[in-house]
Amino acid sequence: MQITFVINEVNLSLKTRSDDLEILLAVIEFGGFSAAADALNIQVARISRSVTKIEKALNTAILIRTTRRVMLTDEGKKFIDAVSIGLQQIQSAESDLIVKGKVPQGKLRVDAVSPFVFHQLTPHMSAFTKAYPEIEIELNSNEGIVDLIEKRTDVAIRIGKLEDSTLHASALGKSPIFIVASPEYIAQNGLPKTPDDLKSHKLIGFSNIKSLNQWPVKGLNSVNPTMTASNGETIRQLALSGSGITCLSGFMVNTDIASGRLISLLEPYRLFGTDRELVNAVYYKSSAVAERVTAFIEFIRPRLTL
């Protein structure tokens, strides 16, 4: 197969297979030859051959190799950007050959924050694969916003206000925000009755996304956590263990509140309808994955407990 990319306004013809390019992308994504080999379950030698083949065809160095890591050269960075787009175009062309109306098939890469994956997606994946046996589902979790092309993601679940206008969005619903603590914590430290009472309590917040420490409570601008974590599920576990009071989305704690494992606090002061409640599926509208994305969204939307 011949693939043509444009780098520095020069057409570059590279006679290679797309799987060599996939391997090169894996080296960049996982940070090295060995890590990529482990992720792809192939030998390191296979990784090395693919990268060498590409560099010889280009007659230029794509990677700088050190004992600890690999880095892209300036030329390599431009090439990788072109490759990411080129591979999507190839996938789109292949998908166009599939007769419209056939059962959705192929790989679907889904990304979401890990608590959403744990609580909202994994419980339904067995049923999804039974409903769509020809779709190969890949679930990835990231605590921040990912670049869909760079991370080779087909659809991402995003919580909060959307900023990227280049993406198509499909609303999945709203997830109310709760201020919660365990019964054990309340028994030992007392029940906060007003937002001002929080000043005398242990508060658990996010270390990586500071905006999540702005709790939707009347009269409260933001909190200064006494304990932080980068992962919402870690924060949930800290709250369940009695470590303090925190603020989390309903999709994580609805079941805990219903069972009594967590108590919803400051109910008269909670603010509703904030951007933080929004839950959307975002994706690029391409024919390559349109049927798979639509199948996934329509399947998962009615099953969510936000």
PALOLO-659102 format. One record per atom (N, C-alpha, C): x, y, z; residue in one letter. Coordinates in steps of 0.001 Angstrom, whole numbers, padded with zeros to 6 digits, always signed. Layout:
BEGIN
XYZa;...
//
This chain:
BEGIN
+000846-001178+000000m;+000000+000000+000000m;+000884+001231+000000m;+000512+002245-000739q;+001269+003487-000783q;+000492+004583-000091q;+001149+005251+000831i;+000520+006298+001627i;+001253+007601+001362i;+000533+008676+001113t;+001160+009964+000830t;+000828+010953+001933t;+001864+011573+002504f;+001696+012599+003512f;+002348+013879+003020f;+001947+015016+003594v;+002542+016296+003234v;+003292+016838+004435v;+004601+017021+004293i;+005434+017535+005365i;+006264+018677+004793i;+006199+019837+005461n;+006917+021013+004968n;+006562+021316+003516n;+005263+021144+003193e;+004736+021448+001867e;+005368+020594+000766e;+005934+019433+001125v;+006517+018526+000145v;+005779+017208+000216v;+005289+016687-000906n;+004617+015395-000913n;+005632+014301-000667n;+005307+013430+000287l;+006207+012340+000640l;+005496+011032+000384l;+006037+010196-000514s;+005467+008881-000776s;+006233+007859+000030s;+005528+007105+000851l;+006161+006122+001717l;+005530+004767+001453l;+006316+003848+000843k;+005796+002511+000570k;+005978+001660+001818k;+004936+001525+002576t;+004985+000747+003802t;+003579+000318+004152t;+003447-000508+005131r;+002146-000968+005579r;+001676-000118+006744r;+000357+000005+006872s;-000170+000853+007933s;+000164+000308+009316s;+000389-001007+009439d;+000714-001533+010770d;+002091-001073+011234d;+003026-000794+010295d;+004307-000219+010690d;+004095+001170+011295d;+003187+001919+010704l;+002903+003253+011217l;+002189+003172+012567l;+001310+002183+012733e;+000657+001971+014022e;+001687+001662+015101e;+002689+000869+014742i;+003754+000526+015684i;+004541+001771+016076i;+004861+002615+015080l;+005577+003854+015368l;+004772+004732+016322l;+003468+004836+016091l;+002614+005618+016986l;+002607+005044+018396l;+002647+003721+018493a;+002660+003073+019811a;+003942+003397+020564a;+005069+003448+019853v;+006350+003803+020484v;+006257+005188+021107v;+005641+006128+020371i;+005490+007490+020883i;+004523+007512+022063i;+003398+006803+021924e;+002366+006829+022962e;+002855+006223+024270e;+003595+005104+024182f;+004006+004395+025397f;+005420+004752+025843f;+006115+005583+025065g;+007375+006134+025526g;+008612+005290+025324g;+008536+004240+024535g;+009724+003432+024305g;+009416+002161+023551g;+010488+001495+023085f;+010335+000276+022298f;+009784-000862+023150f;+010339-001045+024341s;+009917-002159+025194s;+008476-001993+025650s;+008113-000763+026050a;+006753-000506+026505a;+005750-000723+025371a;+006121-000290+024168a;+005236-000492+023016a;+005099-001975+022703a;+006210-002712+022804a;+006176-004149+022538a;+005260-004862+023532a;+005346-004467+024807d;+004476-005067+025825d;+003015-004751+025539d;+002737-003497+025174a;+001357-003087+024925a;+000765-003788+023717a;+001590-004006+022690l;+001105-004626+021455l;+001285-006140+021447l;+001981-006635+022499n;+002231-008079+022619n;+003014-008628+021431n;+004053-007896+021055i;+004959-008352+020003i;+006391-008192+020492i;+007355-008712+019751q;+008741-008643+020159q;+009325-007252+019905q;+010297-006876+020743v;+010961-005586+020582v;+011627-005498+019207v;+012126-006627+018732a;+012780-006632+017424a;+011819-006220+016315a;+010562-006622+016450r;+009562-006233+015463r;+009343-004720+015490r;+009325-004151+016687i;+009210-002703+016839i;+010371-002008+016144i;+011575-002491+016425s;+012776-001871+015859s;+012784-001945+014334s;+012376-003090+013783r;+012372-003246+012317r;+011405-002258+011662r;+010219-002086+012272s;+009229-001179+011694s;+009726+000261+011700s;+010306+000683+012819v;+010800+002056+012917v;+011954+002280+011953v;+012864+001310+011886t;+014003+001426+010969t;+013538+001491+009524t;+012553+000665+009169k;+012031+000653+007805k;+011489+002031+007425k;+010747+002642+008346i;+010166+003955+008073i;+011256+005011+007932i;+012240+004979+008836e;+013305+005978+008785e;+014147+005840+007512e;+014360+004613+007068k;+015109+004412+005824k;+014326+004924+004629k;+013024+004669+004629a;+012199+005139+003519a;+012164+006665+003462a;+012197+007297+004637l;+012171+008757+004701l;+013554+009375+004519l;+014576+008544+004778n;+015957+009029+004756n;+016169+010152+005778n;+015532+009986+006928t;+015690+010959+008007t;+015378+010285+009336t;+015909+010835+010423a;+015683+010275+011751a;+014345+010769+012296a;+013535+009829+012743i;+012248+010165+013347i;+012374+010270+014861i;+013193+009377+015423l;+013320+009293+016880l;+014747+009546+017335l;+014872+010135+018509i;+016149+010220+019216i;+016088+009193+020328i;+016983+008217+020298r;+016968+007122+021267r;+018002+007368+022355r;+017583+007269+023616t;+018508+007315+024746t;+018323+006033+025547t;+019102+005874+026585t;+019006+004644+027395t;+017700+004586+028167t;+017070+005731+028396r;+015868+005756+029228r;+014582+005986+028444r;+014667+006684+027315r;+013443+007045+026624r;+013729+007335+025159r;+012669+007528+024411v;+012800+007974+023030v;+012067+009301+022887v;+012615+010166+022028m;+012008+011464+021785m;+011913+011688+020291m;+010962+012491+019885l;+010788+012815+018479l;+011735+013925+018059l;+012311+013784+016879t;+013017+014901+016268t;+011984+015907+015768t;+012433+017081+015364d;+011496+018060+014820d;+010794+017508+013588d;+011575+016828+012726e;+010985+016218+011542e;+010020+015110+011931e;+010389+014368+012973g;+009532+013287+013439g;+008211+013778+013978g;+008234+014913+014677k;+006992+015478+015215k;+006032+015819+014078k;+006532+016459+013023k;+005677+016816+011891k;+005159+015559+011201k;+006018+014553+011100f;+005615+013314+010436f;+004522+012597+011218f;+004679+012530+012557i;+003693+011854+013400i;+002337+012551+013310i;+002346+013885+013273d;+001087+014611+013128d;+000401+014223+011824d;+001199+014123+010743a;+000629+013757+009450a;+000148+012311+009445a;+000908+011423+010092v;+000546+010010+010147v;-000789+009812+010853v;-000989+010515+011972s;-002232+010366+012730s;-003438+010692+011863s;-003321+011784+011115i;-004422+012173+010232i;-004548+011187+009080i;-003391+010761+008520g;-003399+009844+007389g;-004042+008513+007714g;-003746+007980+008891l;-004322+006689+009272l;-005837+006792+009453l;-006282+007933+009965q;-007728+008113+010084q;-008391+008138+008713q;-007705+008739+007735q;-008253+008780+006383q;-008309+007376+005779q;-007298+006566+006082i;-007291+005189+005591i;-008453+004408+006198i;-008640+004549+007525q;-009735+003858+008192q;-011074+004297+007621q;-011190+005577+007297s;-012417+006096+006715s;-012671+005477+005344s;-011599+005384+004532a;-011749+004807+003193a;-012165+003347+003275a;-011562+002607+004224e;-011905+001195+004383e;-013355+001042+004823e;-013781+001920+005748s;-015146+001836+006247s;-016165+002123+005157s;-015815+003022+004236d;-016733+003370+003155d;-017029+002188+002241d;-016130+001191+002264l;-016334+000018+001423l;-017341-000962+002011l;-017633-000776+003312i;-018597-001655+003972i;-020005-001253+003548i;-020778-002189+003119v;-022128-001889+002658v;-022949-001286+003787v;-023580-000152+003482k;-024393+000529+004488k;-025540-000374+004916k;-025799-000418+006205g;-026880-001226+006731g;-026387-002516+007373g;-025099-002850+007153k;-024561-004037+007803k;-024381-003777+009291k;-024239-004821+010063v;-024032-004695+011499v;-022736-003926+011744v;-022725-002903+012637p;-021503-002160+012927p;-020382-003105+013323p;-019208-002854+012792q;-018087-003736+013077q;-016797-002961+013113q;-015782-003548+013748g;-014475-002917+013841g;-014171-002474+015255g;-013025-001824+015409k;-012562-001407+016728k;-013156-000064+017107k;-013570+000062+018370l;-014087+001312+018901l;-013330+001644+020177l;-012594+002751+020141r;-011805+003180+021298r;-012588+004249+022045r;-012869+003971+023331v;-013670+004866+024165v;-012817+005361+025319v;-012863+006667+025566d;-012075+007262+026656d;-013003+007991+027622d;-012705+007863+028925a;-013451+008587+029953a;-012599+008638+031209a;-012957+009518+032135v;-012267+009513+033425v;-012530+008164+034084v;-011574+007697+034849s;-011664+006337+035375s;-012914+006073+036224s;-013412+007016+037049p;-014643+006714+037791p;-015830+006449+036874p;-015898+007171+035753f;-017009+006946+034820f;-016864+005572+034177f;-015633+005189+033853v;-015409+003854+033298v;-015839+002798+034298v;-015408+002949+035571f;-015711+001949+036598f;-017218+001827+036858f;-017873+002968+037071h;-019247+002963+037579h;-020313+002950+036490h;-019993+003480+035298q;-021028+003643+034283q;-020825+002813+033026q;-019595+002460+032688l;-019362+001745+031437l;-019124+000249+031634l;-018203-000098+032507t;-017858-001528+032641t;-019051-002415+033010t;-020018-001944+033817p;-021141-002838+034133p;-021975-003238+032914p;-021848-002495+031805h;-022706-002741+030645h;-021950-003298+029441h;-020652-003514+029580m;-019871-003930+028417m;-020176-005362+027976m;-020525-006219+028901s;-020877-007582+028519s;-022123-007573+027637s;-023127-006787+028037a;-024349-006686+027243a;-024079-006014+025900a;-023164-005034+025890f;-022857-004347+024637f;-022211-005296+023636f;-021272-006100+024101t;-020591-007024+023182t;-021543-008118+022682t;-022552-008447+023481k;-023555-009398+023014k;-024456-008760+021950k;-024772-007479+022155a;-025624-006773+021195a;-024877-006462+019903a;-023564-006195+020018y;-022747-005848+018848y;-021472-006698+018844y;-021602-007965+018533p;-020452-008878+018610p;-019339-008545+017621p;-019628-007750+016593e;-018615-007411+015604e;-017817-006169+015983e;-018194-005508+017073i;-017441-004339+017535i;-016449-004778+018600i;-015191-004422+018379e;-014137-004699+019358e;-013954-003446+020206e;-014396-003519+021460i;-014399-002336+022324i;-013072-002223+023069i;-012544-001002+023153e;-011329-000719+023923e;-011630+000457+024847e;-011578+000226+026157l;-011851+001268+027144l;-010534+001823+027675l;-010403+003136+027636n;-009220+003801+028176n;-009663+004862+029163n;-008890+005044+030229s;-009225+006059+031223s;-008092+007073+031337s;-008463+008335+031325n;-007538+009440+031524n;-008216+010454+032426n;-007445+011053+033331e;-008039+011985+034284e;-008164+013389+033712e;-007505+013649+032587g;-007624+014945+031936g;-008261+014794+030570g;-008375+015905+029849i;-008954+015896+028505i;-007901+015439+027511i;-008234+014466+026690v;-007279+013920+025736v;-007566+014455+024338v;-006506+014490+023525d;-006649+014806+022112d;-007079+013533+021396d;-008258+013555+020792l;-008824+012330+020223l;-007944+011749+019130l;-007360+012619+018284i;-006507+012118+017206i;-005203+011586+017767i;-004568+012349+018658e;-003278+011940+019206e;-003382+010612+019939e;-004455+010417+020701k;-004636+009196+021485k;-005428+008128+020735k;-005691+008380+019451r;-006419+007414+018622r;-007725+006993+019306r;-008481+008001+019742t;-009745+007774+020445t;-010913+008082+019521t;-011906+007197+019509d;-013070+007381+018637d;-014158+008209+019299d;-014387+007965+020580v;-015408+008709+021311v;-014936+008877+022751v;-015122+010076+023291a;-014716+010361+024666a;-015924+010856+025452a;-016028+010423+026695i;-017070+010908+027593i;-016464+012048+028398i;-017050+013221+028283r;-016504+014383+028983r;-017535+014955+029945r;-017038+015301+031138i;-017872+015854+032194i;-017623+017349+032263i;-018689+018143+032248g;-018538+019587+032342g;-018728+020287+031010g;-018465+021579+031002k;-018656+022404+029820k;-017649+022043+028738k;-018117+021949+027505l;-017241+021622+026388l;-016582+022890+025859l;-015275+022776+025580e;-014533+023929+025084e;-014166+023794+023615e;-013986+022564+023130d;-013497+022325+021773d;-014661+022312+020793d;-014795+023375+020000s;-015924+023486+019085s;-015753+022641+017826s;-014572+022044+017632t;-014346+021228+016440t;-014927+019833+016587t;-015340+019476+017796l;-015872+018146+018047l;-017398+018155+017998l;-017946+017048+017564h;-019389+016851+017646h;-019713+016299+019035h;-020830+016724+019582a;-021207+016303+020929a;-022611+015724+020930a;-022775+014680+021719s;-024085+014075+021919s;-024343+014041+023425s;-025359+014778+023871a;-025632+014880+025300a;-026082+013539+025862a;-025477+013150+026963l;-025846+011904+027643l;-026718+012162+028867l;-026728+013412+029329g;-027547+013754+030486g;-026816+014671+031439g;-027365+014810+032643k;-026746+015629+033684k;-026570+014787+034939k;-025439+015005+035597s;-025140+014277+036823s;-025031+015273+037974s;-026022+015330+038865p;-025991+016280+039984p;-024741+016105+040846p;-024333+017186+041486i;-023138+017188+042324i;-023555+017104+043790i;-022852+016284+044555f;-023172+016086+045969f;-021962+016405+046852f;-022250+016982+048020i;-021248+017124+049077i;-021475+015943+050017i;-020467+015101+050198v;-020689+013846+050916v;-019594+013559+051942v;-019967+012738+052891a;-019030+012201+053886a;-019620+010896+054397a;-018788+010091+055012s;-019255+008813+055547s;-019934+009022+056898s;-020829+008112+057274p;-021453+008209+058610p;-020407+008191+059724p;-019335+007433+059525e;-018280+007354+060542e;-017612+008716+060739e;-017357+009397+059618y;-016719+010714+059736y;-017642+011684+060465y;-018928+011676+060112i;-019887+012585+060751i;-020014+012288+062236i;-020018+011010+062590a;-020140+010629+064004a;-018954+011145+064811a;-017782+011169+064203q;-016572+011586+064924q;-016339+013094+064880q;-016824+013753+063819n;-016473+015162+063623n;-017656+016118+063602n;-018857+015586+063661g;-020033+016442+063680g;-020561+016735+062291g;-021810+017190+062239l;-022494+017448+060978l;-022412+018935+060622l;-021815+019270+059473p;-021800+020678+059063p;-023207+021114+058651p;-023677+022221+059213k;-025042+022676+058932k;-025065+023849+057955k;-023971+024562+057838t;-023871+025681+056899t;-022541+025570+056162t;-022409+026228+055002p;-021138+026201+054282p;-019970+026701+055128p;-020221+027652+056007d;-019156+028193+056848d;-018598+027134+057792d;-019413+026135+058135d;-018961+025077+059040d;-017852+024221+058423d;-017754+024240+057081l;-016736+023424+056419l;-015325+023828+056806l;-015155+025060+057267k;-013822+025548+057625k;-013202+024729+058747k;-014040+024100+059571s;-013521+023329+060704s;-013481+021828+060414s;-013642+021460+059131h;-013654+020041+058771h;-012497+019682+057846h;-012224+018394+057777k;-011228+017881+056833k;-011895+017761+055462k;-011308+018397+054479l;-011887+018420+053137l;-010969+017695+052157l;-011566+016926+051263i;-010809+016162+050266i;-011099+016762+048895i;-010042+017107+048155g;-010221+017734+046852g;-009329+017141+045786g;-009344+017768+044627f;-008562+017311+043479f;-007232+018055+043419f;-006180+017319+043125s;-004846+017922+043039s;-004499+018394+041644s;-005148+017816+040624n;-004746+018109+039241n;-005675+019074+038521n;-006957+019113+038877i;-007910+020007+038222i;-008500+020914+039301i;-007892+022077+039469k;-008262+022964+040576k;-009710+023434+040494k;-010259+023531+039282s;-011645+023999+039147s;-012629+023072+039846s;-012236+021807+040031l;-013124+020859+040712l;-013167+021103+042218l;-012317+021995+042702n;-012361+022374+044113n;-013249+023597+044338n;-013966+024005+043286q;-015006+025023+043414q;-016339+024285+043561q;-016767+024119+044787w;-017944+023307+045062w;-019227+024110+044802w;-020237+023496+044176p;-021492+024194+043875p;-022372+024328+045121p;-021950+025217+045998v;-022657+025447+047259v;-022848+026956+047423v;-024044+027368+047778k;-024329+028789+047974k;-023396+029390+049015k;-022802+030539+048674g;-021940+031231+049610g;-020550+030659+049739g;-020217+029723+048863l;-018894+029094+048936l;-018217+029220+047572l;-017128+029956+047487n;-016436+030141+046210n;-015570+028938+045860n;-014700+028586+046764s;-013840+027420+046561s;-013379+026934+047925s;-012809+025745+047954v;-012343+025174+049214v;-010837+024973+049165v;-010244+024911+050330n;-008824+024598+050455n;-008708+023206+051059n;-008556+022186+050221p;-008552+020811+050734p;-007382+020551+051672p;-007638+019730+052674t;-006571+019286+053552t;-005944+017992+053036t;-006609+017368+052066m;-006099+016151+051422m;-006532+016191+049963m;-005642+015820+049061t;-005985+015849+047634t;-005574+014550+046949t;-006197+014315+045808a;-005850+013171+044959a;-006162+013562+043513a;-005519+012885+042578s;-005713+013232+041170s;-006848+012451+040525s;-007363+011458+041232n;-008335+010543+040657n;-009623+010564+041459n;-010766+010735+040779g;-012040+010816+041471g;-012386+009565+042252g;-012000+008404+041725e;-012294+007160+042449e;-011475+007075+043731e;-010238+007579+043701t;-009425+007626+044922t;-010094+008517+045953t;-010619+009657+045511i;-011308+010573+046426i;-012550+009909+047005i;-013281+009187+046192r;-014462+008466+046687r;-014061+007464+047767r;-012998+006717+047522q;-012554+005726+048500q;-012098+006396+049792q;-011466+007557+049684l;-011056+008294+050884l;-012278+008724+051692l;-013315+009187+050991a;-014538+009578+051687a;-015196+008375+052349a;-015256+007262+051643l;-015856+006049+052221l;-015102+005574+053458l;-013798+005812+053477s;-012985+005354+054613s;-013037+006302+055801s;-013770+007428+055665g;-013909+008357+056778g;-012837+009413+056852g;-012160+009689+055723s;-011041+010638+055744s;-011481+012094+055698s;-012739+012357+055308g;-013178+013745+055264g;-014407+013935+054396g;-014701+015216+054117i;-015846+015611+053299i;-015351+015934+051898i;-016118+015557+050885t;-015709+015840+049516t;-016909+016167+048643t;-016618+016513+047395c;-017637+016905+046426c;-017467+016043+045183c;-018485+015231+044863l;-018379+014299+043745l;-019674+014233+042946l;-019557+013793+041706s;-020714+013669+040819s;-021591+012493+041226s;-022869+012644+040929g;-023810+011587+041262g;-023504+010266+040597g;-022914+010287+039385f;-022639+009013+038714f;-021658+008154+039505f;-020944+008783+040464m;-020023+008039+041314m;-020635+007635+042645m;-021509+008486+043193v;-021930+008286+044590v;-023419+008029+044775v;-024206+007988+043705n;-025647+007734+043868n;-025912+006459+044667n;-025213+005391+044293t;-025411+004109+044975t;-024956+004184+046425t;-023858+004883+046677d;-023344+005015+048050d;-024339+005766+048926d;-024943+006830+048394i;-025917+007608+049160i;-027173+006772+049428i;-027616+006043+048399a;-028826+005226+048562a;-028631+004124+049599a;-027414+003593+049674s;-027141+002496+050609s;-026744+002978+051993s;-026488+004291+052140g;-026089+004822+053438g;-024595+004822+053674g;-023825+004385+052699r;-022370+004398+052873r;-021817+005820+052891r;-022518+006735+052206l;-022175+008153+052241l;-023439+008947+052539l;-023259+010106+053157i;-024380+010982+053500i;-024257+012263+052681i;-025370+012686+052062s;-025395+013946+051331s;-025564+015098+052315s;-024640+016069+052256l;-024599+017166+053218l;-025037+018495+052594l;-025381+019444+053444l;-025678+020821+053040l;-026737+020892+051935l;-027738+020053+052017e;-028781+019996+050985e;-029438+021354+050696e;-029746+022172+051722p;-030408+023460+051431p;-029524+024441+050661p;-028216+024166+050616y;-027283+025112+050007y;-026749+024636+048651y;-027141+023448+048229r;-026623+022928+046961r;-027130+023744+045776r;-026228+023989+044799l;-026588+024686+043571l;-026797+023660+042461l;-027844+023860+041671f;-028165+022919+040601f;-028034+023612+039233f;-027850+022797+038201g;-027781+023329+036850g;-026446+023929+036474g;-025382+023595+037188t;-024061+024124+036853t;-023455+023345+035686t;-022459+023956+035043d;-021800+023303+033911d;-021168+021965+034307d;-020796+021838+035559r;-020130+020618+036005r;-021041+019396+035926r;-022341+019606+035836e;-023278+018483+035769e;-023348+017863+034375e;-022902+018571+033356l;-023081+018130+031968l;-022239+016899+031658l;-022851+015947+030966v;-022145+014736+030528v;-022396+014584+029027v;-021326+014579+028234n;-021434+014486+026783n;-020507+013421+026222n;-020931+012837+025125a;-020042+012006+024315a;-019558+012880+023172a;-018246+012965+022973v;-017688+013812+021916v;-016897+012953+020942v;-016886+013363+019680y;-016250+012563+018640y;-016117+013407+017384y;-015248+012954+016478y;-015162+013554+015163y;-016158+012845+014253y;-016903+013597+013494k;-017940+013022+012633k;-017290+012485+011365k;-016752+011293+011441s;-016120+010686+010270s;-016818+009377+009947s;-016857+009037+008671s;-017536+007810+008265s;-016821+006572+008774s;-015547+006747+009167a;-014754+005588+009588a;-015358+004904+010806a;-015896+005682+011718v;-016391+005089+012967v;-017817+005525+013287v;-018476+006217+012367a;-019783+006805+012672a;-020786+005766+013157a;-020858+004621+012469e;-021842+003600+012845e;-021518+003003+014213e;-020241+002795+014488r;-019844+002229+015776r;-020109+003221+016910r;-019779+004488+016673v;-020017+005514+017685v;-021506+005645+017973v;-022309+005700+016930t;-023763+005816+017102t;-024316+004624+017867t;-023858+003429+017520a;-024326+002222+018214a;-023980+002288+019698a;-022763+002734+019996f;-022319+002797+021393f;-023127+003823+022179f;-023270+005025+021623i;-023985+006087+022329i;-025444+005704+022564i;-026100+005178+021537e;-027513+004821+021687e;-027702+003663+022660e;-026695+002794+022741f;-026786+001673+023683f;-026575+002145+025116f;-025562+002991+025336i;-025158+003308+026701i;-026022+004395+027333i;-026563+005330+026528r;-027291+006473+027093r;-028426+006045+028042r;-029336+005144+027659p;-030447+004808+028557p;-030020+003971+029759p;-028818+003468+029765r;-028357+002609+030864r;-027563+003372+031917r;-027243+004632+031646l;-026455+005424+032593l;-027287+005786+033805l;-026658+005794+034963t;-027313+006219+036217t;-026583+007463+036713t;-026904+008594+036103l;-026177+009832+036384l;-026706+010533+037621l;
//
